[in-house]
Amino acid sequence: MFSRRGLHLAVAILVLTAVATVAGTADEPTVTLESRSAGLVLVVQVPKRTKAGEPIVCRMKLSNERDKAVVYDDLEGLHGFALEVIHGDHQSASLTEFGAKFFAKKKSIRLNGVEMPVEGGSADFLQLGPGESVTGECTLSRMYDLSVARPYSQTVRIVCSTVIPVIGGGPATDIALSTKPLAFEVFE
């Protein structure tokens, strides 16, 4: 096993492509995107259409099809999934009061009794073993103001490392998975 605390390693990033499909039932159609790279699979799903004022839930799943474990930073407590929502005018959707507080949390780690800030992450590294998956769920309408009837899109990104991040842990390769924008609509 390894310690869940570590230092974020800045290393090269591998980019991949995503393929869009539409899935779901006649009552609840969804938009699903799948991204693959270096044996990792990211699947993201969001409702295709939602009535204004109703919850909009995004479901995310990361699967490790490699024969070795990977680690990822538990970014913002969302299992490493980083989210962004854009509205039809190609501008970032406004955060709700809850979303602003959630994303404003300052992260730090303590090394030798000294508190050090960590940019963009929580310094909590989680392991995903061969054949394992992790799922996450986020109510987008709780984080972002999605009350206006209009088209929106969302992207999801996660970065995994091929080695456990420790001081002197040797070279690592980061594998970045990100989706193309998932288009969804809020209607009256």
Buried (B, 14 or more C-beta within 10 A) or exposed (E): EBEBBBBBBEBEEEEBEBEEEEEEEEEEEBBBBBBBBBBBBBBBBBBBBBEEEEEBBBBBBBBBEBEEBBBBBBBBEBBBBBBBBBBEEEEEBBBBEEBEEBEEEEBEBEEEEEEEEBEEBBBBBBBBEEEEEBEBEBEBBBBBBBEEEBBBBBBBBBBBBBBBBBEEBEEBBBBBBBBBBBBBBBEE
